[in-house]
Amino acid sequence: MLKTNEVTYSEKQEKIAKQALNTAYQRETSALITAIRERASSIKELQDLWYLHDLLSTKRHEIDGKYAYNSSTIVFDFARLVKEGWLNLDELKQLKPEMVSKISALARM
């Protein structure tokens, strides 16, 4: 069984991981922009504006943390992104098979 603290990454593996992370980031931020445009166009009251502000603040914090590359947590990060639908396992197939297996198992939880 692959223990995440024993995973070693080659430069190639790290590049693949960062590229996959960027792909998910682009997908999620594009979806967020679309959702915010729709919500902003329906603002009618000041309360709606404050709600949008709070939503953006929350999303910024969430996204900044989610997409900060950390090699020691990348297996868990990818599992979360697969589970949330921002990545699929096929996009990670260039990573070590044991990593993909662990990501797949965690994403099913």
N, C-alpha and C positions, 0 to 999 in steps of 0.2 A: 504494500500500500504506500502511496506517495504521501510523504509528510511535507507540508508546505514549507516548513523551516529548513528542509534539506534540499529544496529545489535550487539548482544552479542554472544560470541563464548565460547562454553565449550572446555575443553581440547581435548575431542574427536573430536569435529568439527574442531578445529585448526589442529589436527593431520591429519585428512582427507584432509583438504585444503592444507596443506604442501605436503602431498603425491601426490595429484593431480597436484600441481605446479611442483613437481619433475618429474612426468610422462611427462608433457608437455615439460619441460626443456630437458629431455633426448631425446625426439622425435626431437625437434628443433635442438639441437646440433648435433645429429646424421645425420640429413639431411644436416646441414651446412658442416660437415666434408666430407660427400660424394660429395657435390657440390664443395668444395674447392679442393678436390683431382682431380676431373675432370678438373677444371679450371687450376690448377697448372700443370697438365700434358700437357696442350696446350700452355704453355708460350713459346713464340718465341722471344720476344723483351723485352728490359728493361721496356718499357712502360707497357707491360702486367704484369710485376712483381710489379710495383708501383700501378697499378690498384688493384691487388690482396691484396697488403698491405693496401690500403685505404678501400677496402671492409671488410677486417678482422677487422680493427680498428673500422669501423662503426658498424659492427655486434657485436663486443664485447661490445661496449657502449650500444647498443640497448638491447642485451640479459641480460647484468648485471642489467639494469634498469627494464626490463620486469619481471624478476624472483626474484626480491627482495621482500620477503614476507612483506606485510603490511596489517594488518587486516582491516584498515579503507578503503582500496581501493580494497580489494580482489574480491568483486562482479564485479567491472569494469575490473579487471585483468582477471578474468575467462571468462567474456563475450568476451574480446579481443581474448583470447586463443581459445575459441570455434569458434569465427568468422574466425580466421586464420587457423583453422583446426588442432591445436595441442592438443586439448581436445574435447571430445564430452559430451553432457549433461548426458548420461548414467553413465559416470565416476564420476559425481558429485551428483548422486542421494542419497548418504548417508548424504549429507548436508541438512540443514533445507529446507523443501519444498518451503517456501517463498523466500529463497535465490536462489534456483534453478529456480524458476519462474522469478525472477528479472534478473538473468543471461541470461536466455532464451530470455526474452524480449529485453534486451540490445544487445544480439548477433544478433538479427534480424534487428537491426537498421543500 
